[in-house]
């Protein structure tokens, strides 16, 4: 029996070549070094590129990113801040995927920096009066040889959801090697034959594509009940304070 269903055939014919995706690799390694996290991220990126999506992979440590929670930290005492350049790329994209290694059971320090800088822009509004990240899809990739993949994904995906990204089903993928010293993802092909990881990275990529397509076709998230500008103007969208008696 051909496993391809009619729904799958219809989905495969859907147009994705007007979508853009940004992959932020928060490895501690500079771009001159191989990154296990990027190795896994490129599997998802390749699926998107095969379907016409414009993909950009960014190694965050190759840029001089200031600490802080404002859109441009040069306005707050820092001499240099490349984040506004990255922010422009992020805002031009329909999909954002954050990739992180695991260190001591947590996402990398660079990942935390990225989350803080993303948060610093989250108070901006779009032209509908919603928070600026509305209408975009977000996902997460995690690699390491210790436990903590789901914890890291939970942290990253919650952060993306909280600031306004829409998270599709199964929006994370990970590969974990044996506990203790040992091969990381991609070392001599480690993880390439792991069906669980390969299935999850594939499903993540497609779910991001489907959701980004739906959001773009719908013009984003409907603008009612979630407009900061309207709330500040006095609209309460059916909300009423409880009647305490």
Secondary structure, DSSP 8 states (H G I E B T S, - for coil): -----HHHHHHHTS--TT-EEEEEE--SS-TTS--HHHHHHHHHHHHHHHTT-EEEEEEGGGS----SSSS-GGGGT-S---HHHHHHHHHT-SEEEEEEEEETTEE-HHHHHHHHHHHHHTT-B-TTSSBTTTT-EEEEEEEESSS-HHHHHHHHHHHHHHHT-EEEEEEEEEEE--SSS---TTGGGTTTT-HHHHHHHHHHHHHHHHHHHHHHHTTSS--SS--HHHHHTT--TT-------
